């Protein structure tokens, strides 16, 4: 049971990271969290996706 819960947790985290990197990378909140400017976020957008 514990193993299943941990596998589920890892799967959910992977989905959240994918959403962050694919769709939210250039939003102001995410840029502020990672300390990126708008120009840096646009430059690294390809690397994040």
Rosetta blueprint (number, residue, H / E / L):
1 X L
2 X H
3 X H
4 X H
5 X H
6 X H
7 X H
8 X H
9 X H
10 X H
11 X H
12 X H
13 X H
14 X H
15 X H
16 X H
17 X H
18 X H
19 X H
20 X H
21 X H
22 X H
23 X H
24 X L
25 X L
26 X L
27 X L
28 X H
29 X H
30 X H
31 X H
32 X H
33 X H
34 X H
35 X L
36 X L
37 X L
38 X H
39 X H
40 X H
41 X H
42 X H
43 X H
44 X H
45 X H
46 X H
47 X H
48 X H
49 X L
